[in-house]
Amino acid sequence: MITVNELFSGIGAQRAALERAGIEHRVVGISEIDKYAIKSYEAIYGETRNYGDISKVDKLDYADFWTYSFPCTDISVAGQQKGIVKGETRSGLLYEVQRLLEVAVHTHTQPKWLMLENVKNLVGKKFRAQFDEWCDWLDGIGYNTYWQVLNAKDYGVPQNRERVFAVSVRKDIDDGNFRFPDKKFLDIRLKDILEDEVDEKYYLSDKILRGFKAHNERHAEKGTGFIFKPRDTDGIASTIRANSSLCPTDNAVCIQAGSLNHYNGAMVANDSRIRRLTPLECWRLMGFTDEAFRKAEAVCSNSQLYKQAGNSIVVDVLVGIFKNLFRED
């Protein structure tokens, strides 16, 4: 059985992936401070020990595997890119993981495996040197790190979501054979995850739609207007984000509304009407089961459910990684 510390746990994508992959495990503890994410996590998995604020944790109990997908807030191109600054930014919480790993080294309780997930920009031009420095530091305390940018659409989910994954294996147990999962053919499209019946509240009102069209006409010559291009309800959704619009591509319609404060949301067309994706559809695009969503829905509002989906990790990608990492010899 693999024991796990799930840091920055959110709604427990790593735990969901371990369950789906059939990997016997026990979660020793999580670290999460968002009270709504905690509600959803425990609604799905039951009461779980929470270390709480990672900056106030002195030491983690031993676990074979630590997941530490720290906040992307200050790295993402969708944000202000303030960077990974110790003690100053949310993304700087990575250094709390460093502190806890130093404690583990000194107490001879180093985990066997580590894994982080974050936005692709972490290995982009602006932050690559800092990422390399982190990998070098892990090397210095006894870990080999393997990393790769993976896209959800290559692992069974119709969402164009690129994320970097870094898996670190303690050198004394590393056989050098870890490989990230091979891509597989995507046999479902966005239309396959849409709900058959959707509440009227998710549809754009004629007033909002007229406003979008007027804006589009005013800015058409500048090339900054919205895109209205009806097609078949098919294709792949673009990245789900926690605090900005999601724009599906290669489907019925694409409306880029991220710059408008009065309306954010994913858009799809149905019978010549335009609507947001529902929270359930967003959770499906993150690889969560309807059962898990219903449990979370019972304790959280739609706004929190959208946020939780956007902040999570696509379960299907994790399943592929974990099957390779925890393979039976």
Secondary structure, 3 states (H helix, E strand, C coil): CEEEEEECCCCCHHHHHHHHCCCCEEEEEEECCCHHHHHHHHHHHCCCCECCCHHHCCCCCCCCEEEECCCCCCCCCCCCCCCCCCCCCCHHHHHHHHHHHHHHHHCCCCCCEEEEEEEHHHHCCCCHHHHHHHHHHHHHCCEEEEEEEEEHHHHCCCEECEEEEEEEEECCCCCCCCCCCCCCCCCCCHHHHCCCCCCHHHECCHHHHHHHHHHHHHHHHHCCCCCCCCCCCCCEEECCCCCCCCCCECCCCCCCCCCCCCCCCCCEEECCEEECCCHHHHHHHCCCCHHHHHHHHCCCCHHHHHHHHHHCCCHHHHHHHHHHHCCCC
